[in-house]
């Protein structure tokens, strides 16, 4: 059985994000940190929508 991983996330015009494109290395335990209003929850919501 193989594991699937998200390699890159690209978000365009979603909530307060105009454009976001970053390579990701999501494996095991991950932490997303940033200032209030930086878009942490928005990125998590976008990841949730593609599952």
mmCIF entry with sequence, helices, sheets and N, C-alpha, C, O atoms, coordinates in Angstrom:
data_MODEL
# 
_entry.id   MODEL 
# 
_entity.id                         1 
_entity.type                       polymer 
_entity.pdbx_number_of_molecules   1 
# 
_entity_poly.entity_id                      1 
_entity_poly.type                           'polypeptide(L)' 
_entity_poly.nstd_linkage                   no 
_entity_poly.nstd_monomer                   no 
_entity_poly.pdbx_seq_one_letter_code       
;(UNK)(UNK)(UNK)(UNK)(UNK)(UNK)(UNK)(UNK)(UNK)(UNK)(UNK)(UNK)(UNK)(UNK)(UNK)(UNK)
(UNK)(UNK)(UNK)(UNK)(UNK)(UNK)(UNK)(UNK)(UNK)(UNK)(UNK)(UNK)(UNK)(UNK)(UNK)(UNK)
(UNK)(UNK)(UNK)(UNK)(UNK)(UNK)(UNK)(UNK)(UNK)(UNK)(UNK)(UNK)(UNK)(UNK)(UNK)(UNK)
(UNK)(UNK)(UNK)
;
_entity_poly.pdbx_seq_one_letter_code_can   XXXXXXXXXXXXXXXXXXXXXXXXXXXXXXXXXXXXXXXXXXXXXXXXXXX 
_entity_poly.pdbx_strand_id                 A 
# 
loop_
_entity_poly_seq.entity_id 
_entity_poly_seq.num 
_entity_poly_seq.mon_id 
_entity_poly_seq.hetero 
1 1  UNK n 
1 2  UNK n 
1 3  UNK n 
1 4  UNK n 
1 5  UNK n 
1 6  UNK n 
1 7  UNK n 
1 8  UNK n 
1 9  UNK n 
1 10 UNK n 
1 11 UNK n 
1 12 UNK n 
1 13 UNK n 
1 14 UNK n 
1 15 UNK n 
1 16 UNK n 
1 17 UNK n 
1 18 UNK n 
1 19 UNK n 
1 20 UNK n 
1 21 UNK n 
1 22 UNK n 
1 23 UNK n 
1 24 UNK n 
1 25 UNK n 
1 26 UNK n 
1 27 UNK n 
1 28 UNK n 
1 29 UNK n 
1 30 UNK n 
1 31 UNK n 
1 32 UNK n 
1 33 UNK n 
1 34 UNK n 
1 35 UNK n 
1 36 UNK n 
1 37 UNK n 
1 38 UNK n 
1 39 UNK n 
1 40 UNK n 
1 41 UNK n 
1 42 UNK n 
1 43 UNK n 
1 44 UNK n 
1 45 UNK n 
1 46 UNK n 
1 47 UNK n 
1 48 UNK n 
1 49 UNK n 
1 50 UNK n 
1 51 UNK n 
# 
_struct_asym.id          A 
_struct_asym.entity_id   1 
# 
_struct_conf.conf_type_id            HELX_P 
_struct_conf.id                      HELX_P1 
_struct_conf.pdbx_PDB_helix_id       AA1 
_struct_conf.beg_label_comp_id       UNK 
_struct_conf.beg_label_asym_id       A 
_struct_conf.beg_label_seq_id        40 
_struct_conf.pdbx_beg_PDB_ins_code   ? 
_struct_conf.end_label_comp_id       UNK 
_struct_conf.end_label_asym_id       A 
_struct_conf.end_label_seq_id        49 
_struct_conf.pdbx_end_PDB_ins_code   ? 
_struct_conf.beg_auth_comp_id        UNK 
_struct_conf.beg_auth_asym_id        A 
_struct_conf.beg_auth_seq_id         40 
_struct_conf.end_auth_comp_id        UNK 
_struct_conf.end_auth_asym_id        A 
_struct_conf.end_auth_seq_id         49 
_struct_conf.pdbx_PDB_helix_class    1 
_struct_conf.details                 ? 
_struct_conf.pdbx_PDB_helix_length   10 
# 
_struct_conf_type.id          HELX_P 
_struct_conf_type.criteria    ? 
_struct_conf_type.reference   ? 
# 
_struct_sheet.id               AA1 
_struct_sheet.type             ? 
_struct_sheet.number_strands   2 
_struct_sheet.details          ? 
# 
_struct_sheet_order.sheet_id     AA1 
_struct_sheet_order.range_id_1   1 
_struct_sheet_order.range_id_2   2 
_struct_sheet_order.offset       ? 
_struct_sheet_order.sense        anti-parallel 
# 
loop_
_struct_sheet_range.sheet_id 
_struct_sheet_range.id 
_struct_sheet_range.beg_label_comp_id 
_struct_sheet_range.beg_label_asym_id 
_struct_sheet_range.beg_label_seq_id 
_struct_sheet_range.pdbx_beg_PDB_ins_code 
_struct_sheet_range.end_label_comp_id 
_struct_sheet_range.end_label_asym_id 
_struct_sheet_range.end_label_seq_id 
_struct_sheet_range.pdbx_end_PDB_ins_code 
_struct_sheet_range.beg_auth_comp_id 
_struct_sheet_range.beg_auth_asym_id 
_struct_sheet_range.beg_auth_seq_id 
_struct_sheet_range.end_auth_comp_id 
_struct_sheet_range.end_auth_asym_id 
_struct_sheet_range.end_auth_seq_id 
AA1 1 UNK A 8  ? UNK A 14 ? UNK A 8  UNK A 14 
AA1 2 UNK A 17 ? UNK A 23 ? UNK A 17 UNK A 23 
# 
loop_
_atom_site.group_PDB 
_atom_site.id 
_atom_site.type_symbol 
_atom_site.label_atom_id 
_atom_site.label_alt_id 
_atom_site.label_comp_id 
_atom_site.label_asym_id 
_atom_site.label_entity_id 
_atom_site.label_seq_id 
_atom_site.pdbx_PDB_ins_code 
_atom_site.Cartn_x 
_atom_site.Cartn_y 
_atom_site.Cartn_z 
_atom_site.occupancy 
_atom_site.B_iso_or_equiv 
_atom_site.pdbx_formal_charge 
_atom_site.auth_seq_id 
_atom_site.auth_comp_id 
_atom_site.auth_asym_id 
_atom_site.auth_atom_id 
_atom_site.pdbx_PDB_model_num 
ATOM 1   N N  . UNK A 1 1  ? 0.848   -1.179 0.000  1.00 0.00 ? 1  UNK A N  1 
ATOM 2   C CA . UNK A 1 1  ? 0.000   0.000  0.000  1.00 0.00 ? 1  UNK A CA 1 
ATOM 3   C C  . UNK A 1 1  ? 0.893   1.241  0.000  1.00 0.00 ? 1  UNK A C  1 
ATOM 4   O O  . UNK A 1 1  ? 1.799   1.355  0.826  1.00 0.00 ? 1  UNK A O  1 
ATOM 5   N N  . UNK A 1 2  ? 0.644   2.149  -0.905 1.00 0.00 ? 2  UNK A N  1 
ATOM 6   C CA . UNK A 1 2  ? 1.452   3.372  -0.979 1.00 0.00 ? 2  UNK A CA 1 
ATOM 7   C C  . UNK A 1 2  ? 0.739   4.520  -0.265 1.00 0.00 ? 2  UNK A C  1 
ATOM 8   O O  . UNK A 1 2  ? -0.485  4.528  -0.132 1.00 0.00 ? 2  UNK A O  1 
ATOM 9   N N  . UNK A 1 3  ? 1.524   5.473  0.182  1.00 0.00 ? 3  UNK A N  1 
ATOM 10  C CA . UNK A 1 3  ? 0.990   6.661  0.848  1.00 0.00 ? 3  UNK A CA 1 
ATOM 11  C C  . UNK A 1 3  ? 0.900   7.799  -0.149 1.00 0.00 ? 3  UNK A C  1 
ATOM 12  O O  . UNK A 1 3  ? 1.748   7.926  -1.032 1.00 0.00 ? 3  UNK A O  1 
ATOM 13  N N  . UNK A 1 4  ? -0.125  8.627  -0.012 1.00 0.00 ? 4  UNK A N  1 
ATOM 14  C CA . UNK A 1 4  ? -0.280  9.801  -0.865 1.00 0.00 ? 4  UNK A CA 1 
ATOM 15  C C  . UNK A 1 4  ? 0.083   11.043 -0.062 1.00 0.00 ? 4  UNK A C  1 
ATOM 16  O O  . UNK A 1 4  ? -0.275  11.159 1.110  1.00 0.00 ? 4  UNK A O  1 
ATOM 17  N N  . UNK A 1 5  ? 0.794   11.966 -0.694 1.00 0.00 ? 5  UNK A N  1 
ATOM 18  C CA . UNK A 1 5  ? 1.213   13.201 -0.038 1.00 0.00 ? 5  UNK A CA 1 
ATOM 19  C C  . UNK A 1 5  ? 0.885   14.388 -0.921 1.00 0.00 ? 5  UNK A C  1 
ATOM 20  O O  . UNK A 1 5  ? 0.916   14.285 -2.147 1.00 0.00 ? 5  UNK A O  1 
ATOM 21  N N  . UNK A 1 6  ? 0.574   15.509 -0.302 1.00 0.00 ? 6  UNK A N  1 
ATOM 22  C CA . UNK A 1 6  ? 0.395   16.761 -1.021 1.00 0.00 ? 6  UNK A CA 1 
ATOM 23  C C  . UNK A 1 6  ? 1.786   17.345 -1.233 1.00 0.00 ? 6  UNK A C  1 
ATOM 24  O O  . UNK A 1 6  ? 2.520   17.579 -0.273 1.00 0.00 ? 6  UNK A O  1 
ATOM 25  N N  . UNK A 1 7  ? 2.145   17.578 -2.486 1.00 0.00 ? 7  UNK A N  1 
ATOM 26  C CA . UNK A 1 7  ? 3.474   18.113 -2.798 1.00 0.00 ? 7  UNK A CA 1 
ATOM 27  C C  . UNK A 1 7  ? 3.467   19.621 -2.958 1.00 0.00 ? 7  UNK A C  1 
ATOM 28  O O  . UNK A 1 7  ? 4.471   20.284 -2.696 1.00 0.00 ? 7  UNK A O  1 
ATOM 29  N N  . UNK A 1 8  ? 2.326   20.167 -3.391 1.00 0.00 ? 8  UNK A N  1 
ATOM 30  C CA . UNK A 1 8  ? 2.249   21.598 -3.645 1.00 0.00 ? 8  UNK A CA 1 
ATOM 31  C C  . UNK A 1 8  ? 0.821   22.065 -3.420 1.00 0.00 ? 8  UNK A C  1 
ATOM 32  O O  . UNK A 1 8  ? -0.131  21.333 -3.691 1.00 0.00 ? 8  UNK A O  1 
ATOM 33  N N  . UNK A 1 9  ? 0.680   23.273 -2.930 1.00 0.00 ? 9  UNK A N  1 
ATOM 34  C CA . UNK A 1 9  ? -0.636  23.868 -2.739 1.00 0.00 ? 9  UNK A CA 1 
ATOM 35  C C  . UNK A 1 9  ? -0.686  25.183 -3.498 1.00 0.00 ? 9  UNK A C  1 
ATOM 36  O O  . UNK A 1 9  ? 0.166   26.053 -3.321 1.00 0.00 ? 9  UNK A O  1 
ATOM 37  N N  . UNK A 1 10 ? -1.697  25.312 -4.345 1.00 0.00 ? 10 UNK A N  1 
ATOM 38  C CA . UNK A 1 10 ? -1.917  26.564 -5.076 1.00 0.00 ? 10 UNK A CA 1 
ATOM 39  C C  . UNK A 1 10 ? -3.354  27.001 -4.831 1.00 0.00 ? 10 UNK A C  1 
ATOM 40  O O  . UNK A 1 10 ? -4.296  26.262 -5.117 1.00 0.00 ? 10 UNK A O  1 
ATOM 41  N N  . UNK A 1 11 ? -3.511  28.203 -4.301 1.00 0.00 ? 11 UNK A N  1 
ATOM 42  C CA . UNK A 1 11 ? -4.824  28.764 -3.993 1.00 0.00 ? 11 UNK A CA 1 
ATOM 43  C C  . UNK A 1 11 ? -4.943  30.089 -4.725 1.00 0.00 ? 11 UNK A C  1 
ATOM 44  O O  . UNK A 1 11 ? -4.050  30.931 -4.642 1.00 0.00 ? 11 UNK A O  1 
ATOM 45  N N  . UNK A 1 12 ? -6.041  30.275 -5.440 1.00 0.00 ? 12 UNK A N  1 
ATOM 46  C CA . UNK A 1 12 ? -6.278  31.517 -6.180 1.00 0.00 ? 12 UNK A CA 1 
ATOM 47  C C  . UNK A 1 12 ? -7.667  32.046 -5.841 1.00 0.00 ? 12 UNK A C  1 
ATOM 48  O O  . UNK A 1 12 ? -8.660  31.334 -5.991 1.00 0.00 ? 12 UNK A O  1 
ATOM 49  N N  . UNK A 1 13 ? -7.736  33.287 -5.387 1.00 0.00 ? 13 UNK A N  1 
ATOM 50  C CA . UNK A 1 13 ? -8.986  33.979 -5.070 1.00 0.00 ? 13 UNK A CA 1 
ATOM 51  C C  . UNK A 1 13 ? -9.895  33.138 -4.180 1.00 0.00 ? 13 UNK A C  1 
ATOM 52  O O  . UNK A 1 13 ? -11.035 32.844 -4.540 1.00 0.00 ? 13 UNK A O  1 
ATOM 53  N N  . UNK A 1 14 ? -9.380  32.755 -3.018 1.00 0.00 ? 14 UNK A N  1 
ATOM 54  C CA . UNK A 1 14 ? -10.141 31.979 -2.041 1.00 0.00 ? 14 UNK A CA 1 
ATOM 55  C C  . UNK A 1 14 ? -10.106 32.732 -0.723 1.00 0.00 ? 14 UNK A C  1 
ATOM 56  O O  . UNK A 1 14 ? -9.034  32.930 -0.150 1.00 0.00 ? 14 UNK A O  1 
ATOM 57  N N  . UNK A 1 15 ? -11.261 33.152 -0.239 1.00 0.00 ? 15 UNK A N  1 
ATOM 58  C CA . UNK A 1 15 ? -11.377 33.991 0.965  1.00 0.00 ? 15 UNK A CA 1 
ATOM 59  C C  . UNK A 1 15 ? -10.484 35.219 0.803  1.00 0.00 ? 15 UNK A C  1 
ATOM 60  O O  . UNK A 1 15 ? -10.661 35.968 -0.157 1.00 0.00 ? 15 UNK A O  1 
ATOM 61  N N  . UNK A 1 16 ? -9.552  35.448 1.688  1.00 0.00 ? 16 UNK A N  1 
ATOM 62  C CA . UNK A 1 16 ? -8.701  36.638 1.610  1.00 0.00 ? 16 UNK A CA 1 
ATOM 63  C C  . UNK A 1 16 ? -7.413  36.435 0.837  1.00 0.00 ? 16 UNK A C  1 
ATOM 64  O O  . UNK A 1 16 ? -6.572  37.333 0.795  1.00 0.00 ? 16 UNK A O  1 
ATOM 65  N N  . UNK A 1 17 ? -7.243  35.269 0.223  1.00 0.00 ? 17 UNK A N  1 
ATOM 66  C CA . UNK A 1 17 ? -5.997  34.971 -0.495 1.00 0.00 ? 17 UNK A CA 1 
ATOM 67  C C  . UNK A 1 17 ? -6.183  35.259 -1.978 1.00 0.00 ? 17 UNK A C  1 
ATOM 68  O O  . UNK A 1 17 ? -7.051  34.670 -2.622 1.00 0.00 ? 17 UNK A O  1 
ATOM 69  N N  . UNK A 1 18 ? -5.367  36.167 -2.527 1.00 0.00 ? 18 UNK A N  1 
ATOM 70  C CA . UNK A 1 18 ? -5.422  36.430 -3.967 1.00 0.00 ? 18 UNK A CA 1 
ATOM 71  C C  . UNK A 1 18 ? -4.702  35.332 -4.730 1.00 0.00 ? 18 UNK A C  1 
ATOM 72  O O  . UNK A 1 18 ? -5.240  34.775 -5.687 1.00 0.00 ? 18 UNK A O  1 
ATOM 73  N N  . UNK A 1 19 ? -3.480  35.020 -4.302 1.00 0.00 ? 19 UNK A N  1 
ATOM 74  C CA . UNK A 1 19 ? -2.724  33.939 -4.942 1.00 0.00 ? 19 UNK A CA 1 
ATOM 75  C C  . UNK A 1 19 ? -1.695  33.410 -3.960 1.00 0.00 ? 19 UNK A C  1 
ATOM 76  O O  . UNK A 1 19 ? -0.951  34.172 -3.342 1.00 0.00 ? 19 UNK A O  1 
ATOM 77  N N  . UNK A 1 20 ? -1.666  32.095 -3.829 1.00 0.00 ? 20 UNK A N  1 
ATOM 78  C CA . UNK A 1 20 ? -0.735  31.423 -2.928 1.00 0.00 ? 20 UNK A CA 1 
ATOM 79  C C  . UNK A 1 20 ? -0.283  30.142 -3.613 1.00 0.00 ? 20 UNK A C  1 
ATOM 80  O O  . UNK A 1 20 ? -1.106  29.303 -3.977 1.00 0.00 ? 20 UNK A O  1 
ATOM 81  N N  . UNK A 1 21 ? 1.015   29.995 -3.787 1.00 0.00 ? 21 UNK A N  1 
ATOM 82  C CA . UNK A 1 21 ? 1.547   28.775 -4.393 1.00 0.00 ? 21 UNK A CA 1 
ATOM 83  C C  . UNK A 1 21 ? 2.863   28.438 -3.701 1.00 0.00 ? 21 UNK A C  1 
ATOM 84  O O  . UNK A 1 21 ? 3.826   29.202 -3.770 1.00 0.00 ? 21 UNK A O  1 
ATOM 85  N N  . UNK A 1 22 ? 2.892   27.292 -3.038 1.00 0.00 ? 22 UNK A N  1 
ATOM 86  C CA . UNK A 1 22 ? 4.080   26.873 -2.294 1.00 0.00 ? 22 UNK A CA 1 
ATOM 87  C C  . UNK A 1 22 ? 4.235   25.362 -2.381 1.00 0.00 ? 22 UNK A C  1 
ATOM 88  O O  . UNK A 1 22 ? 3.248   24.627 -2.355 1.00 0.00 ? 22 UNK A O  1 
ATOM 89  N N  . UNK A 1 23 ? 5.472   24.903 -2.485 1.00 0.00 ? 23 UNK A N  1 
ATOM 90  C CA . UNK A 1 23 ? 5.704   23.458 -2.345 1.00 0.00 ? 23 UNK A CA 1 
ATOM 91  C C  . UNK A 1 23 ? 5.512   23.080 -0.873 1.00 0.00 ? 23 UNK A C  1 
ATOM 92  O O  . UNK A 1 23 ? 5.880   23.844 0.020  1.00 0.00 ? 23 UNK A O  1 
ATOM 93  N N  . UNK A 1 24 ? 4.940   21.909 -0.627 1.00 0.00 ? 24 UNK A N  1 
ATOM 94  C CA . UNK A 1 24 ? 4.676   21.475 0.737  1.00 0.00 ? 24 UNK A CA 1 
ATOM 95  C C  . UNK A 1 24 ? 5.324   20.126 1.002  1.00 0.00 ? 24 UNK A C  1 
ATOM 96  O O  . UNK A 1 24 ? 5.476   19.305 0.098  1.00 0.00 ? 24 UNK A O  1 
ATOM 97  N N  . UNK A 1 25 ? 5.699   19.913 2.243  1.00 0.00 ? 25 UNK A N  1 
ATOM 98  C CA . UNK A 1 25 ? 6.189   18.608 2.684  1.00 0.00 ? 25 UNK A CA 1 
ATOM 99  C C  . UNK A 1 25 ? 5.376   18.229 3.915  1.00 0.00 ? 25 UNK A C  1 
ATOM 100 O O  . UNK A 1 25 ? 5.860   18.319 5.043  1.00 0.00 ? 25 UNK A O  1 
ATOM 101 N N  . UNK A 1 26 ? 4.133   17.802 3.687  1.00 0.00 ? 26 UNK A N  1 
ATOM 102 C CA . UNK A 1 26 ? 3.238   17.452 4.784  1.00 0.00 ? 26 UNK A CA 1 
ATOM 103 C C  . UNK A 1 26 ? 3.334   15.960 5.055  1.00 0.00 ? 26 UNK A C  1 
ATOM 104 O O  . UNK A 1 26 ? 2.853   15.145 4.268  1.00 0.00 ? 26 UNK A O  1 
ATOM 105 N N  . UNK A 1 27 ? 3.951   15.612 6.157  1.00 0.00 ? 27 UNK A N  1 
ATOM 106 C CA . UNK A 1 27 ? 4.056   14.211 6.557  1.00 0.00 ? 27 UNK A CA 1 
ATOM 107 C C  . UNK A 1 27 ? 4.043   14.149 8.074  1.00 0.00 ? 27 UNK A C  1 
ATOM 108 O O  . UNK A 1 27 ? 4.651   14.982 8.746  1.00 0.00 ? 27 UNK A O  1 
ATOM 109 N N  . UNK A 1 28 ? 3.356   13.169 8.599  1.00 0.00 ? 28 UNK A N  1 
ATOM 110 C CA . UNK A 1 28 ? 3.341   12.993 10.045 1.00 0.00 ? 28 UNK A CA 1 
ATOM 111 C C  . UNK A 1 28 ? 2.703   14.163 10.759 1.00 0.00 ? 28 UNK A C  1 
ATOM 112 O O  . UNK A 1 28 ? 1.550   14.498 10.490 1.00 0.00 ? 28 UNK A O  1 
ATOM 113 N N  . UNK A 1 29 ? 3.425   14.781 11.652 1.00 0.00 ? 29 UNK A N  1 
ATOM 114 C CA . UNK A 1 29 ? 2.936   15.895 12.462 1.00 0.00 ? 29 UNK A CA 1 
ATOM 115 C C  . UNK A 1 29 ? 3.366   17.211 11.834 1.00 0.00 ? 29 UNK A C  1 
ATOM 116 O O  . UNK A 1 29 ? 4.553   17.418 11.578 1.00 0.00 ? 29 UNK A O  1 
ATOM 117 N N  . UNK A 1 30 ? 2.411   18.105 11.583 1.00 0.00 ? 30 UNK A N  1 
ATOM 118 C CA . UNK A 1 30 ? 2.695   19.392 10.946 1.00 0.00 ? 30 UNK A CA 1 
ATOM 119 C C  . UNK A 1 30 ? 2.154   20.532 11.796 1.00 0.00 ? 30 UNK A C  1 
ATOM 120 O O  . UNK A 1 30 ? 1.120   20.392 12.450 1.00 0.00 ? 30 UNK A O  1 
ATOM 121 N N  . UNK A 1 31 ? 2.850   21.652 11.784 1.00 0.00 ? 31 UNK A N  1 
ATOM 122 C CA . UNK A 1 31 ? 2.446   22.840 12.528 1.00 0.00 ? 31 UNK A CA 1 
ATOM 123 C C  . UNK A 1 31 ? 2.431   24.019 11.563 1.00 0.00 ? 31 UNK A C  1 
ATOM 124 O O  . UNK A 1 31 ? 3.386   24.238 10.818 1.00 0.00 ? 31 UNK A O  1 
ATOM 125 N N  . UNK A 1 32 ? 1.339   24.775 11.586 1.00 0.00 ? 32 UNK A N  1 
ATOM 126 C CA . UNK A 1 32 ? 1.247   25.994 10.777 1.00 0.00 ? 32 UNK A CA 1 
ATOM 127 C C  . UNK A 1 32 ? 1.207   27.166 11.749 1.00 0.00 ? 32 UNK A C  1 
ATOM 128 O O  . UNK A 1 32 ? 0.313   27.252 12.591 1.00 0.00 ? 32 UNK A O  1 
ATOM 129 N N  . UNK A 1 33 ? 2.174   28.065 11.629 1.00 0.00 ? 33 UNK A N  1 
ATOM 130 C CA . UNK A 1 33 ? 2.235   29.209 12.536 1.00 0.00 ? 33 UNK A CA 1 
ATOM 131 C C  . UNK A 1 33 ? 2.211   30.510 11.740 1.00 0.00 ? 33 UNK A C  1 
ATOM 132 O O  . UNK A 1 33 ? 2.606   30.542 10.575 1.00 0.00 ? 33 UNK A O  1 
ATOM 133 N N  . UNK A 1 34 ? 1.749   31.569 12.371 1.00 0.00 ? 34 UNK A N  1 
ATOM 134 C CA . UNK A 1 34 ? 1.730   32.878 11.735 1.00 0.00 ? 34 UNK A CA 1 
ATOM 135 C C  . UNK A 1 34 ? 0.947   33.859 12.585 1.00 0.00 ? 34 UNK A C  1 
ATOM 136 O O  . UNK A 1 34 ? 0.266   33.474 13.536 1.00 0.00 ? 34 UNK A O  1 
ATOM 137 N N  . UNK A 1 35 ? 1.049   35.114 12.235 1.00 0.00 ? 35 UNK A N  1 
ATOM 138 C CA . UNK A 1 35 ? 0.325   36.169 12.950 1.00 0.00 ? 35 UNK A CA 1 
ATOM 139 C C  . UNK A 1 35 ? -1.174  36.040 12.714 1.00 0.00 ? 35 UNK A C  1 
ATOM 140 O O  . UNK A 1 35 ? -1.610  35.362 11.784 1.00 0.00 ? 35 UNK A O  1 
ATOM 141 N N  . UNK A 1 36 ? -1.957  36.697 13.564 1.00 0.00 ? 36 UNK A N  1 
ATOM 142 C CA . UNK A 1 36 ? -3.406  36.740 13.376 1.00 0.00 ? 36 UNK A CA 1 
ATOM 143 C C  . UNK A 1 36 ? -3.724  37.375 12.030 1.00 0.00 ? 36 UNK A C  1 
ATOM 144 O O  . UNK A 1 36 ? -3.126  38.383 11.655 1.00 0.00 ? 36 UNK A O  1 
ATOM 145 N N  . UNK A 1 37 ? -4.657  36.789 11.313 1.00 0.00 ? 37 UNK A N  1 
ATOM 146 C CA . UNK A 1 37 ? -5.062  37.323 10.023 1.00 0.00 ? 37 UNK A CA 1 
ATOM 147 C C  . UNK A 1 37 ? -4.122  36.991 8.883  1.00 0.00 ? 37 UNK A C  1 
ATOM 148 O O  . UNK A 1 37 ? -4.272  37.534 7.788  1.00 0.00 ? 37 UNK A O  1 
ATOM 149 N N  . UNK A 1 38 ? -3.151  36.110 9.111  1.00 0.00 ? 38 UNK A N  1 
ATOM 150 C CA . UNK A 1 38 ? -2.175  35.774 8.068  1.00 0.00 ? 38 UNK A CA 1 
ATOM 151 C C  . UNK A 1 38 ? -2.719  34.771 7.054  1.00 0.00 ? 38 UNK A C  1 
ATOM 152 O O  . UNK A 1 38 ? -2.160  34.632 5.966  1.00 0.00 ? 38 UNK A O  1 
ATOM 153 N N  . UNK A 1 39 ? -3.807  34.066 7.397  1.00 0.00 ? 39 UNK A N  1 
ATOM 154 C CA . UNK A 1 39 ? -4.405  33.116 6.464  1.00 0.00 ? 39 UNK A CA 1 
ATOM 155 C C  . UNK A 1 39 ? -4.190  31.651 6.819  1.00 0.00 ? 39 UNK A C  1 
ATOM 156 O O  . UNK A 1 39 ? -4.386  30.781 5.971  1.00 0.00 ? 39 UNK A O  1 
ATOM 157 N N  . UNK A 1 40 ? -3.794  31.362 8.045  1.00 0.00 ? 40 UNK A N  1 
ATOM 158 C CA . UNK A 1 40 ? -3.554  29.974 8.467  1.00 0.00 ? 40 UNK A CA 1 
ATOM 159 C C  . UNK A 1 40 ? -4.812  29.128 8.309  1.00 0.00 ? 40 UNK A C  1 
ATOM 160 O O  . UNK A 1 40 ? -4.761  28.052 7.714  1.00 0.00 ? 40 UNK A O  1 
ATOM 161 N N  . UNK A 1 41 ? -5.924  29.595 8.827  1.00 0.00 ? 41 UNK A N  1 
ATOM 162 C CA . UNK A 1 41 ? -7.179  28.842 8.744  1.00 0.00 ? 41 UNK A CA 1 
ATOM 163 C C  . UNK A 1 41 ? -7.651  28.702 7.308  1.00 0.00 ? 41 UNK A C  1 
ATOM 164 O O  . UNK A 1 41 ? -8.220  27.673 6.941  1.00 0.00 ? 41 UNK A O  1 
ATOM 165 N N  . UNK A 1 42 ? -7.424  29.716 6.495  1.00 0.00 ? 42 UNK A N  1 
ATOM 166 C CA . UNK A 1 42 ? -7.818  29.662 5.090  1.00 0.00 ? 42 UNK A CA 1 
ATOM 167 C C  . UNK A 1 42 ? -7.040  28.585 4.347  1.00 0.00 ? 42 UNK A C  1 
ATOM 168 O O  . UNK A 1 42 ? -7.614  27.853 3.541  1.00 0.00 ? 42 UNK A O  1 
ATOM 169 N N  . UNK A 1 43 ? -5.747  28.480 4.607  1.00 0.00 ? 43 UNK A N  1 
ATOM 170 C CA . UNK A 1 43 ? -4.934  27.437 3.972  1.00 0.00 ? 43 UNK A CA 1 
ATOM 171 C C  . UNK A 1 43 ? -5.411  26.062 4.419  1.00 0.00 ? 43 UNK A C  1 
ATOM 172 O O  . UNK A 1 43 ? -5.510  25.150 3.598  1.00 0.00 ? 43 UNK A O  1 
ATOM 173 N N  . UNK A 1 44 ? -5.708  25.895 5.704  1.00 0.00 ? 44 UNK A N  1 
ATOM 174 C CA . UNK A 1 44 ? -6.215  24.614 6.193  1.00 0.00 ? 44 UNK A CA 1 
ATOM 175 C C  . UNK A 1 44 ? -7.561  24.274 5.572  1.00 0.00 ? 44 UNK A C  1 
ATOM 176 O O  . UNK A 1 44 ? -7.814  23.115 5.243  1.00 0.00 ? 44 UNK A O  1 
ATOM 177 N N  . UNK A 1 45 ? -8.422  25.261 5.410  1.00 0.00 ? 45 UNK A N  1 
ATOM 178 C CA . UNK A 1 45 ? -9.722  25.026 4.779  1.00 0.00 ? 45 UNK A CA 1 
ATOM 179 C C  . UNK A 1 45 ? -9.551  24.609 3.321  1.00 0.00 ? 45 UNK A C  1 
ATOM 180 O O  . UNK A 1 45 ? -10.270 23.730 2.845  1.00 0.00 ? 45 UNK A O  1 
ATOM 181 N N  . UNK A 1 46 ? -8.619  25.220 2.614  1.00 0.00 ? 46 UNK A N  1 
ATOM 182 C CA . UNK A 1 46 ? -8.349  24.842 1.222  1.00 0.00 ? 46 UNK A CA 1 
ATOM 183 C C  . UNK A 1 46 ? -7.844  23.404 1.146  1.00 0.00 ? 46 UNK A C  1 
ATOM 184 O O  . UNK A 1 46 ? -8.255  22.652 0.262  1.00 0.00 ? 46 UNK A O  1 
ATOM 185 N N  . UNK A 1 47 ? -6.962  23.016 2.058  1.00 0.00 ? 47 UNK A N  1 
ATOM 186 C CA . UNK A 1 47 ? -6.479  21.629 2.097  1.00 0.00 ? 47 UNK A CA 1 
ATOM 187 C C  . UNK A 1 47 ? -7.620  20.661 2.387  1.00 0.00 ? 47 UNK A C  1 
ATOM 188 O O  . UNK A 1 47 ? -7.686  19.584 1.794  1.00 0.00 ? 47 UNK A O  1 
ATOM 189 N N  . UNK A 1 48 ? -8.514  21.035 3.290  1.00 0.00 ? 48 UNK A N  1 
ATOM 190 C CA . UNK A 1 48 ? -9.657  20.196 3.624  1.00 0.00 ? 48 UNK A CA 1 
ATOM 191 C C  . UNK A 1 48 ? -10.556 19.978 2.405  1.00 0.00 ? 48 UNK A C  1 
ATOM 192 O O  . UNK A 1 48 ? -11.083 18.883 2.207  1.00 0.00 ? 48 UNK A O  1 
ATOM 193 N N  . UNK A 1 49 ? -10.727 21.013 1.598  1.00 0.00 ? 49 UNK A N  1 
ATOM 194 C CA . UNK A 1 49 ? -11.626 20.930 0.447  1.00 0.00 ? 49 UNK A CA 1 
ATOM 195 C C  . UNK A 1 49 ? -11.108 19.997 -0.642 1.00 0.00 ? 49 UNK A C  1 
ATOM 196 O O  . UNK A 1 49 ? -11.900 19.492 -1.437 1.00 0.00 ? 49 UNK A O  1 
ATOM 197 N N  . UNK A 1 50 ? -9.797  19.755 -0.700 1.00 0.00 ? 50 UNK A N  1 
ATOM 198 C CA . UNK A 1 50 ? -9.271  18.886 -1.757 1.00 0.00 ? 50 UNK A CA 1 
ATOM 199 C C  . UNK A 1 50 ? -9.117  17.440 -1.312 1.00 0.00 ? 50 UNK A C  1 
ATOM 200 O O  . UNK A 1 50 ? -8.683  16.599 -2.101 1.00 0.00 ? 50 UNK A O  1 
ATOM 201 N N  . UNK A 1 51 ? -9.456  17.136 -0.085 1.00 0.00 ? 51 UNK A N  1 
ATOM 202 C CA . UNK A 1 51 ? -9.265  15.755 0.382  1.00 0.00 ? 51 UNK A CA 1 
ATOM 203 C C  . UNK A 1 51 ? -10.253 14.801 -0.201 1.00 0.00 ? 51 UNK A C  1 
ATOM 204 O O  . UNK A 1 51 ? -10.212 13.608 0.101  1.00 0.00 ? 51 UNK A O  1 
# 
